[in-house]
Amino acid sequence: MKWEAWSIVFTGLSLTCVTAVVLFVLVAINPKDAAYGSTPLYYAGGSALVAVALNRASAWAACRARQLGP
């Protein structure tokens, strides 16, 4: 059960990062202040990398849960 819970946690965090990517891209498209520059795009890229890493961690935890069995 422990590894299944970690898989769910990693999946939730990955989805949160995907939401952050969308938010930062939208801010880059329509910034409130011109001083933002390209910072939102850097944040979107970083969030995308974290989302992929967390997705892989979720898959690893799910595989580990299957290996250990019930």
C-alpha positions in Angstrom: 0.0 0.0 0.0 2.9 2.4 0.7 4.1 2.4 -2.9 0.6 2.8 -4.3 0.2 5.9 -2.1 3.5 7.3 -3.4 2.4 6.7 -6.9 -0.8 8.7 -6.3 1.1 11.5 -4.7 3.6 11.8 -7.6 0.7 11.7 -10.1 -1.0 14.6 -8.3 2.1 16.7 -8.1 2.8 16.0 -11.8 -0.7 17.2 -12.7 -0.1 20.3 -10.6 3.0 21.0 -12.5 1.1 20.6 -15.8 -1.3 23.2 -14.6 1.6 25.5 -13.8 2.9 25.1 -17.3 -0.4 26.2 -18.7 -0.6 29.1 -16.3 2.9 30.3 -17.2 2.4 30.0 -20.9 -0.8 32.0 -20.6 1.1 34.7 -18.6 3.7 34.7 -21.3 1.1 35.2 -24.0 -0.7 38.0 -22.2 1.5 39.6 -19.5 0.2 42.3 -17.1 3.6 43.9 -17.1 6.2 44.2 -19.8 8.9 43.7 -17.3 8.1 40.0 -17.1 10.1 39.4 -20.3 10.7 35.8 -21.0 10.7 34.7 -17.3 7.3 32.9 -17.6 8.6 30.8 -20.4 11.6 29.7 -18.2 9.2 28.9 -15.4 7.0 26.9 -17.9 10.0 25.0 -19.1 11.1 24.2 -15.5 7.6 23.1 -14.6 7.4 20.9 -17.6 10.7 19.2 -16.6 9.5 18.7 -13.1 6.2 17.3 -14.4 7.9 14.7 -16.5 10.2 13.7 -13.6 7.3 13.3 -11.3 5.4 11.3 -13.9 8.3 8.9 -14.2 8.6 8.7 -10.4 4.9 7.8 -10.3 5.4 5.1 -12.9 8.4 3.7 -11.0 6.4 3.7 -7.7 3.5 1.9 -9.4 5.9 -0.7 -10.8 7.4 -1.2 -7.4 4.0 -1.7 -5.9 3.2 -4.4 -8.4 6.5 -6.1 -7.8 6.0 -6.3 -4.0 2.5 -7.6 -4.4 -0.4 -7.3 -2.0 
